[in-house]
Amino acid sequence: MDVTLGTQTYRVSATARGSQWLAQALRAESGERFGVDVVAPTELEALDRLVHWLEWQFEHAQALDGLQQAERAYHRAMADAAFAVSVDQTGAGGGKASLATLDAARSHLDAVRGRRPSV
């Protein structure tokens, strides 16, 4: 079965290995393996757990990107503040706002990491 997250499509399949099922994901475009292997007692459980991990991984990548963007904005605001003639010119206000955005992005990433599924 195919799973699309953002712009990436994965081919997800499960293979019986004795009494267990092994689920794996391949990038549909290249056929390259992606992510973790999941072992479960049934095919459906193995596939569900792998798809859940893929969804979490996508959310994690988005949260990490959001944090990196917030860090860049904060550093730009701090650089602008260093060269501002007075505090009234983006200095303090821009830095505080970008720091709040940075803290929110960090908190969001921590929350996403806290929901990492066990596989």
C-alpha positions as CSV (number, residue, x, y, z in Angstrom):
1,M,0.0,0.0,0.0
2,D,1.1,3.6,-0.6
3,V,1.3,6.3,2.1
4,T,1.8,9.9,1.1
5,L,3.0,12.4,3.7
6,G,3.6,15.9,2.4
7,T,5.3,15.5,-1.0
8,Q,6.8,12.0,-0.2
9,T,5.1,8.7,-1.0
10,Y,6.2,5.5,0.7
11,R,5.4,1.9,-0.3
12,V,4.6,0.1,2.9
13,S,4.5,-3.7,2.9
14,A,4.6,-6.5,5.4
15,T,6.2,-10.0,5.1
16,A,5.5,-13.0,7.3
17,R,8.6,-14.2,9.3
18,G,7.6,-17.3,11.1
19,S,4.8,-16.3,13.5
20,Q,5.6,-12.6,13.2
21,W,5.1,-9.9,10.5
22,L,7.9,-7.5,9.4
23,A,6.7,-4.2,8.0
24,Q,9.0,-1.9,6.0
25,A,8.7,1.3,4.0
26,L,10.3,2.2,0.7
27,R,10.5,5.6,-0.9
28,A,8.1,5.1,-3.9
29,E,10.2,7.4,-6.1
30,S,13.6,5.6,-5.6
31,G,12.8,2.3,-4.0
32,E,15.2,3.2,-1.2
33,R,14.4,1.8,2.3
34,F,13.2,4.4,4.7
35,G,12.6,4.4,8.4
36,V,12.4,1.6,10.9
37,D,11.4,-2.0,10.5
38,V,8.4,-3.0,12.6
39,V,7.7,-6.4,13.9
40,A,4.2,-7.4,15.2
41,P,2.1,-10.6,15.6
42,T,-0.3,-9.7,12.7
43,E,0.1,-8.1,9.3
44,L,-2.4,-5.4,10.1
45,E,-0.7,-4.4,13.4
46,A,2.7,-4.3,11.7
47,L,1.4,-2.0,9.0
48,D,-0.5,0.2,11.3
49,R,2.5,0.6,13.6
50,L,4.7,1.5,10.7
51,V,2.3,4.0,9.2
52,H,1.9,5.6,12.7
53,W,5.7,5.9,12.9
54,L,5.9,7.4,9.4
55,E,3.2,10.0,10.4
56,W,5.1,10.8,13.6
57,Q,8.4,11.1,11.7
58,F,6.8,13.5,9.2
59,E,5.4,15.6,12.1
60,H,8.8,15.5,13.8
61,A,10.6,16.7,10.6
62,Q,8.1,19.6,10.3
63,A,8.5,20.6,13.9
64,L,12.3,20.5,13.6
65,D,12.1,22.7,10.4
66,G,9.9,25.1,12.3
67,L,12.4,25.3,15.1
68,Q,15.2,26.0,12.7
69,Q,13.2,28.7,11.0
70,A,12.4,30.3,14.3
71,E,16.1,30.2,15.3
72,R,17.1,32.0,12.1
73,A,14.4,34.6,12.6
74,Y,15.6,35.1,16.2
75,H,19.3,35.5,15.1
76,R,18.2,38.0,12.4
77,A,16.3,40.0,15.0
78,M,19.3,40.0,17.4
79,A,21.6,41.1,14.6
80,D,19.1,43.9,13.6
81,A,18.9,45.0,17.2
82,A,22.7,45.2,17.5
83,F,22.7,47.7,14.7
84,A,19.5,49.6,15.6
85,V,20.0,53.3,16.4
86,S,17.4,53.2,19.1
87,V,15.3,50.6,21.0
88,D,12.3,51.9,19.2
89,Q,13.6,50.5,15.9
90,T,12.7,46.8,15.9
91,G,15.3,46.2,18.7
92,A,13.6,45.1,21.8
93,G,10.2,44.3,20.4
94,G,11.4,42.2,17.5
95,G,13.8,40.3,19.7
96,K,11.1,39.5,22.3
97,A,8.6,38.4,19.7
98,S,11.1,36.2,17.9
99,L,12.2,34.7,21.3
100,A,8.6,33.9,22.1
101,T,8.3,32.2,18.7
102,L,11.5,30.3,19.2
103,D,10.3,29.1,22.6
104,A,7.0,28.0,21.2
105,A,8.8,26.1,18.4
106,R,11.0,24.4,21.0
107,S,8.0,23.4,23.1
108,H,6.2,22.0,20.0
109,L,9.2,19.9,19.0
110,D,9.5,18.6,22.6
111,A,5.8,17.7,22.5
112,V,6.2,15.9,19.2
113,R,9.3,14.0,20.5
114,G,7.3,13.0,23.6
115,R,4.8,11.3,21.4
116,R,7.4,9.1,19.5
117,P,5.8,5.8,19.0
118,S,7.5,2.7,20.2
119,V,8.2,0.2,17.4
